[in-house]
Amino acid sequence: MSGSQHETVPAQGEARYLDARRVTLVGAAVNIVLSVIKILAGWLGSSHALIADGIHSLSDLATDAVVLLAAKHGSKDADDEHPYGHGRIETLATVVLGIVLILVAVGIGYDAVRRLFEPARLLLPGLLALSTAVISVLVKEALYQYTVAVAKKLRSNLLRANAWHHRSDAVSSVVVVVGVIGSMAGLGYLDAVASVVVAVMVAKIGWDLGWHSLHELIDRGLEHGERENIREKIMAVDGVRAMHDLRTRRMGGNAFVDVDVLVDPSITVSEGHRIGEEVLMRLNQDIDEVTDVTVHIDPEDDETETPSRDAPMRGEMLARLQSHWRDVTDAEKIEQVALHYLGGRVRVEARVPLNAMTDLDAARRFAREIAKTADKDEQVTQIRVLFYWKENDDLQSN
């Protein structure tokens, strides 16, 4: 048995996009103001590091546009052509965001290193540059906290990446503060050194974001701890004997799970289905990021047992059994036959009304004769007769 469940509501994608758009537009507005202030203050205050920091903030505008575009299309709900949703759009956008950050870092670093080797080009920043850098630290850290809170709410790696973009701006401004203070103290080269440090930090963040999302594009599984949590939830379900072939992957802010669950081979199909539904429900309810689960119910461990794929299907098996039972007295009184495909062969259960037999001795003889017919078929391991009491009215109607 396999089952798949999607936790979606009609307006979920639209609500997700609106939240993402709101926080991104706020960030864009802040970035515009900060970029202008830092670039002007850096120019007027003679701080190359602050100008570089302003360009960093300006680059946020480009990534904000990427975030808005990806959030709009990536938040669309699943449809016929995209049954698993559009989360990969966010993942791809995060890769682009990482590349943009690396390119910005290369540009900032190149210019700063050039100034270090040309002392005449070094700038001497003052109080204006220092105060602007301090303000930038406070504003960008506040913007990070706001954005990461929304990212956690929406389980969006893209927004989380953009939040860290804001924090990288805050941290780079801290470095600028140190560089400006050093330059004001007479160490003119510290401002350019600070620019190089900023560039390295930005490049590192860009690499981490891009590399992580690149793994997601090729369906990398969840982390070990997350998989162990899923395993514990599944094994806690009543009726689950074991599990194997646990596979996981991410798509945007969602996680997908495929698993094979081992149950008692003697239970009914409906009970096996109920166990599978419980696994679905537990994972969807207890682990927020899990939104799609596929459960395959196994009556035996097909990693160690011989699969029964070569055993005859029900129609052929019943025809063979009827042939074996042709010479058994009262064989026509068998009303139901259950087939258990285990270990590459078939175990048979024949259900017969006890009150259709003349007496208990006749029932015992009948059960023995039917059981012996298992020797006639190499595909059959055992035949058991299960007697049950049937109401007289039902017996007569048949």
N, C-alpha and C positions, 0 to 999 in steps of 0.2 A: 504494500500500500504506500502510496506517496501522496503528499498533500502540500499545497503552497498557500500561504496566506499573506496578503498585503495589507498593512495598516495605512489606509488612506482615507481622507475625507474630501468631499468635493472642493472645498475652498482652501485646502491645506497648501497647495503650491502657490496660490495667489497671496495668501497671508504670509508665507515664508518670504516671498519676493518683496512685499511691502516693508517688512521689517528690515530686510537686507538693504533695500533702497534707502530707507530713512537713515540708518546709521552711516551708510556710505556717503550720502549727500552732506550730512553733518561734517564728516571727515573731510570731504572735498572743500567745503566752505572754509574750514579751519586751515587747510593746506594752502589755499589761495592767499589768505591773509598773512599767514606765517611766511610763505615764500617771498612775498613782496617785502615784508618788514625785514627779513633776514638778509636778503640780497642787497637792499638799500643800506641797511645798517652795516653790512660787511664792506660795502663800497665806501660809505662815508667814514666808517670807523677803521678802515684799513685792515680788515681781517679776511684773509683768503679762506681760512677754515670756515668762517661764518657764511661766506658766499657759497662754498661747497655744500654746506649744510642747507642753505636755501635752495640750491639746485636739487638736493635730495628731497626736500619737501615738495618741490615742483614736480619731481618725478612721481610723487604720490598721486598727483592728479591723473596721470596717464593710467596708473594702476587702478585708481578709483573707477575710471571709465570701464576698464576691463572687468572689474568686479560687478559693476551695474549690469553690464551686458550679459555676463555669465550667470548672475543671479536671476535675471529675467527669464533666460531660456533654460537654465539648469533646474529651476524650481518647478517647471511644468510637470504635471502629473503624468503617470504612465498612459500610453495610448496603444493602439493596435500595432503601430510601427516600432514603438519603443516600450515594450512590455515591462522593462525594468526601470523606466523613468529616464530622465535626462541628466542625471548626476555627473556623468562623465564630462559634461560641458564645464562644470565648475572645476573638475580636476585638471582639464586641459588649460583652463584660464590660470590656474595656480602655477602650472609649469611656465606659462608665458610671464607671469608676474615674477617668478624666480629669475628668468633670463633677463628681464628688464632691470632688476636690481643688480645683477652681475655687471651688465653693461654700464650702468650708472657708476658703479664702484670703479670700474676700469678707467672711466673718464676722469673722475675725481682724483684717483691715485696717480694717474699719469701726469696731470697738471701739477700736483703737489710735489712729486719727485723732481720734476723739471725745475721747480722753484728752489728746491734744496740744493741742486747743483749749480744754480745761478743766484748767489747771495744778493745780487743787486735787485732781484725781483721779489725778495722777501718783503712782506708788509709788516707794519707795526701797529697792531690794533690797540684800541683804547677802551674807555669806560662804556661807550655806546655799544660796542660789539659785545662786551661782557654782559651788560644788562639784558640785551636782546637774547643772548644765548640762554641765560637763566630763565627768562620768560618762556622760551621755546621748550625747555625741559619740562616745566610745569604743565604747559598746555598739551604737549604731545603725550605725556604720561596719562593725563586725564582722558584724552581721546583713546588711548590704548585700553584703559579700564572699561570705558563705555563699549568699545567695539568688541572686546573679548567676551563681555557679558552677553551680548547679543549672539555672538558666535557659539557660545555654550548652549544657549537657549535653542538655537536652530541646528545645532550639531553641524556647523558649516566649517570645513577646513579652509575654504576660500576666505571667509571673513576672519578666521583665526590668523591666516597668513597676512591679511591686510592689517589686523591689529598689531601683529609683530612688526609690520612695516612702520606703523606709527611709533612703536616702542624703539625701533632701531633709530628713528629720527630723534627720539628723546635721549637715547644713550649717546648718539653722535654729538648732540648738543652739549652733553656733559663733557665729552672729550674736547669740544671746542672751548668750553669754559676753562678747562685746564690749560689748553694751548694759549688762549688769550691772556690768562693770568701770567703764564710763563713769559710771553712776549713782552708784557707790560713790565715785567721784572728785569728785562734786559736780555732774555734768551729768545732772540728774534726767530730762530729756526723752529721753536716749539709749535708755532701756529701751523707751519707746513707739515711738521711731524704729526700733529693732531689730525690734519686732513688725510694723511696716509692711513692712520688708525681708523678713521671713519670709513674710508674706502674698503679696508679689509673687513670691517664689521658688516657693512652692507653686502659685500660679496658673499660672506659666510652665510648670512641669512638667506640670500637669494639661492645659493647652492642647496641648502637644506630643504627649502620649500620645493624647489624644482625636482630634486632627487626623490623626495618622499612621494610627490605626486606622480612622478614617472613610474615608480613602483606600483602605484595604484592603477595606472593605465594598463599595466600588464597583469592585473588581478593578483597582486600580492596578498597573502592571507593576513588576518588580524595578528596582533602581537601574542606571544606565548601566554601571558597572564590573562588576556581576554579570552583566548581559546579554552584555557583551563576553567574559567568562570562559566563558559557555555557548557563545558563537559559536566561540571558539577550540577548545573541546573537540570540537564537531561537525565543524569543518573539518579536524581532525587525523585523522578516521576515514578509512581507506583506502576509496576508491570514491566519496567525497563530492566532487562537482565544485563545487557552490555551494549556497547556502541562502537562503531568504527567508521572509517572513511569520513571523518569530520573535515569538511572543506568550508573555508570562509573567504570572503573578499569584500572590498569596499567599493562604493560608488557614491561619490560626493560625501554627504554626511550620514549615509546609510550603510548598514552592514548586511550581507547576505550569507545565509548558512545552509549547507547541505549536509545531511547526516544519515547513516544507516543505523537503525535501532533493532536490537535483538530482543524478541519476546518469547514467551512460552509457546511452542509449536502446537499445543493442544487447544489453545483458546480460539474463539470464533473470529471470523473476519471483522465483525462489528466491534468486538472488544479491542482488536488490534488497531482498528481505525480510531477508536476512542483514545487509546494510549498515544497515538500519533498526534491527535488534536490537542491533547494535554501538553505534549512537548512544544507544539507551536505556540500555545497560549502562554506557557511559562516563559519562553524566550522572548516573546513579543512584549509581555508585561514587565518582566524583571530587568531586561537590558534595553535601554532606550534606543540605542543606535541600531539594534536588530529590527528590521522591518520586513524581511522576507525569509521564510524558512521552508525548506523542502525536506520532508522526512520519509525515508524508505523503511518499511517494516520488514524485518527478516525473521523467519521462524527458526533459522539456524545460522551459525557463523559461517558465512560463505568464504571467509578467509582461510578457514581450516577444514571445513566439510566439503564434500564433493557436490557441486551444483547439480540440480535435477533437470537441467535444461534438455537432456536427451530422453527423459522419461516420457511415455505417451501422455497426450492430453486426455481430458475427461471422457470425451466421446469414444475414443479408441479404447481407453482403459475399461470403461463400462461394458463395451462390446466383448472384450476379452474375458471379463469376469462372468458375464452372462453365459459365455461359452463353457467356462470352467464349471459353472453351477448347474448346467443343464440336467445332469443326472442326480442332483441332490433333491430329495423330497422336500416339498414346502419352500423351495427357493423363491417361488413367485410371491411369497409373503414378505420378502424384503422390501421395505418401503423407501428407505433413504440410504444412500451410500456416501460416506465422507472419505475423501482421498487426502492423505497427508504426504506431501512430497518432501522427503528428508533423506539426506545422505546419498542422493542420486537415484533412490528407488522410491517405491510407494508403499505406504502403510494404509490399510483399508479398514474402515469401520462400517458395518452393515447394521442398520436399525430395523428391528422387527417387533411388532406388537406381541407382548407375552401372552395375552389372552387369545391370540390367534393360534397358539399351540394347543394340542390336546391335553398335555399335562407337563409337569416339570421335567420328567425323564425325557420326553420327546424334545423339549427345548434344549436340554443338555446334548442330546445326540445330534440335533441339528447344528448347534454351535460347533461341535467337534468336526462334523463333516465339512462345514463351510471353511473352518480354519485349515483343514488339510489341503484344500484346493490352492492354498498359497504356494505349495510345492510345484504346481503346474506352470507357474509364471515366474521367470527369472527377474522380472521387474518388481515383483511383490515381495516385501519382507515379512508381512504379517497381515492376517485377516482376523478381526475381532467382531463378534456379534454382540450388539448392545440391545437388550430387551427393555421395553418400556410398556407401561399400562395404557391401553387405549379404551376410551369410553365405548360401551356397547353400541350406542347409536352410530358413532363414527365408524365402528368396525363393520356394522351391517350395511352402512351406506356404500362401503367400498366393495 
